Amino acid sequence: MLGLPFSHTLTLILITCLLSFIAFGNRMVMNRLIMWPPAMRRGQFDRFITYGFVHADGTHLLFNMITLYFFGRAIEAFYRPYFAGMGFILFYLAALVVAMLPSYFKHKNDPNYLSLGASGAVSAVLFAYILFAPWSLIFVFFIPMPAIIYALLYTAYTVYSARRGQDNINHSAHLWGAGFGVIATIAIEPRLVPRFMQELLHLH
């Protein structure tokens, strides 16, 4: 993973950090990049992607980028041979779009709706990784946990929180991003399904 000639994962992290830090101090930049339905109706469809490169605050940015760093390199290695070496970039950008579509259609007539952050695409990366190594240990707030257990708890929490709708987090984007990560990766390599089941049944 570390021997890749050029890391698209690190490129995404650097661009995201740069744009997020600029947006922290420049409201005009933030307003232009964030997901905002009225702007979409005026043809600014680039917001389906740009919203994922700005964040609410440093903690939001740090959590997403640390997750992307640790799991993105493995998924980049898988996707790199596809689409002339741009497979991982296209996977990540597509995840941003797919993760946001349900929220956009739900709120397209709401001028007060705003959304931002890479969480949907990062969820796609993380859940794609879980297909390859369901029993690998990941650290959730410094607590070690098998990846598949985290996936189940994360999905249950996301569905519950989305139904409650009592916070400002776009749980729908997290869920749809995770689903996209799994489906897209299986579509690229269907043999992952029996491999995943074999790994799942082989308790470590």
Summary of the structure (lengths in Angstrom):
residues: 204
radius of gyration: 16.9
end to end distance: 23.1
largest distance: 52.9
contacts: 617
relative contact order: 0.13
helix: 69%
strand: 5%
